[in-house]
Amino acid sequence: MPRWALYVLTDAMGTETHAVLEQLADGSVWCHPDTGKPVEVPVPGSNRVLDADLPRPAWGRDDPAPVPLPVPPSISPAQAREAMFRAGLSAQVDAFIEALPEPQRSVARIRWEYATAIERADPLVLAAIEAGVMSAAQADDLFRLGAAL
């Protein structure tokens, strides 16, 4: 059975890199777990094992789908605008707000321009989803992206 270990590899400049590596049966070569190709250890003897005899990492073709990050309940207006820009939804959201009847349009403009946070559960966000501007999954992804910016 292969031996898996979490290593801290240190190069000649002292930069540390963490890696999960597999030791072959003869003990002489460590391989990248995805490719099976040998990994060149930067400076032999200067590396340390953080944990050894680990179970095989769950990487590769048989991996389950990644678990999405939780959806943040709110993001800043700047984060929301940049996320929408990156997703190509800025024009659709602006058109949605402009198409609202009064007084909802004016209230939406005020909230969009002056809010200190955009809530995922905000009625305006929910109305945009209901109107087909974006799906609920797209809204979740926008909030995740916005939180990462």
Beta strands, then each sheet from edge to edge (+ up, - down):
strand 1: 3-10
strand 2: 16-23
strand 3: 30-31
strand 4: 48-54
strand 5: 74-75
strand 6: 118-119
sheet 1: 3+ 2- 1+ 4-
sheet 2: 5+ 6-
end
